[in-house]
Amino acid sequence: TFLWTRRSAERPNTFSQTIRALKPGRTYSLRMMVCDYRDLMEWRDRKQEHKPMVRIEGAQILPDLSFREAFRSGRAGHGHGKFNRKNNLWITYHRLIFRAEKPPARLTISDWQSPTDPGGPVGQELAFNYLSVQPYMEE
């Protein structure tokens, strides 16, 4: 199960949700995975990094603790259909660490890289999966 978008030249597709039960001052992690939908459906092995825009109103994103990484899905030997160690679906894993400023916060994700830059080809279809928000323990 995933959320599927097709990038438009005119404006970004966005989806959002309210994040409840946050404690002001506490840190949390937002994790998600993004892949190219056509690569998934056509069993294509094409290395690419997906850079959706993520905003969290009511929170401060901590870039020094956050990262994104493109990885090959079959790298660990997991296979699915025609994907395997030699033919991989490339997935971008995102981990954003944020500090809640006030509850609730509003999470908005876009298939554009920024409000003015699509960050990828018009018409590209992205699949968003594994969205998770959890408390994050700082050192």
DAUR-V746699 format. One record per run of one state. SS is the DSSP state (h for helix, s for strand, l for the rest). FROM is the first residue (numbers start at 0). LEN is the number of residues. If there is no record, write none. Layout:
# DAUR-V746699
ss=SS from=FROM len=LEN
ss=SS from=FROM len=LEN
This chain:
# DAUR-V746699
ss=l from=0 len=2
ss=s from=2 len=4
ss=l from=6 len=7
ss=s from=13 len=6
ss=l from=19 len=7
ss=s from=26 len=10
ss=h from=36 len=6
ss=l from=42 len=10
ss=s from=52 len=5
ss=l from=57 len=1
ss=s from=58 len=3
ss=l from=61 len=1
ss=h from=62 len=3
ss=l from=65 len=1
ss=s from=66 len=6
ss=l from=72 len=7
ss=s from=79 len=1
ss=l from=80 len=2
ss=s from=82 len=1
ss=l from=83 len=6
ss=s from=89 len=11
ss=l from=100 len=4
ss=s from=104 len=6
ss=l from=110 len=14
ss=s from=124 len=11
ss=l from=135 len=4
